[in-house]
């Protein structure tokens, strides 16, 4: 397993309300939901540390105090961990990214991950692909059932998005023969993206990618064959517990 460049940072999205995981999230943040006795947040910090990442930003809002207290009790996992506290409201993924930008600026691309995703994706291979693409952002996908998916061309460049249930399509680039894949909730982003964003407040990072994709290189990384579990629902926890011990 190869390590990423020293100083590579990671942003973990942990601010959401976690409505699909009720009743647990009536009293706790979803990032602290347990899989075989270990919180999702801890699992993902330990997962990313295996690739040499020791600098983390965690965005928090819903029961933020519980997340901060948990990390403090774990002695910050012997890492540099900052909290991007969205005090008034959760800013969604795009807004959360922009809100945390002061922690993420630097010379290296950084990893972004949803705290409620568990995966066996090899981050080092993913990072290498991002560098080879010379991408502004690279988005991990697999071919699995999902209600929504990214569209991309034969060169793996992002061209759009499709809602599989309603048939709604958003196109950034004309693509007569699109491939599609389900987002794994893991991205690698070049800090240059902050020079291109003129939005503030609450917005989706998916909408941002679709806005930027026509003029800037945003790519898809297919890691089909790896495990991806969206631990957003109680039945998903059962599934995750069979895989992640």
Buried (B, 14 or more C-beta within 10 A) or exposed (E): EEEBEEBBBBBBBBBBBBEBBEEBBEEBBBBBBBBEEEBBBBBBBEBBBEBBBBBBBBBBBBBBEBBBEBBEEBEEBEBBBBBBBBEEEBBBBBBBBBBBBEBBEEEBBBBBBBBBBBBEBBBBBBBBBBBEBEBBBBBBBBBEEBEBBBBBBEEBBBBBBBEEEEEEEBBBBEBEEBBBBBBBBBBBBBBEBBEEBEEEEBBEBBBBBBBBBEEBBBBBBBBEEBBBBBBBBEEBBEBBBEEBE
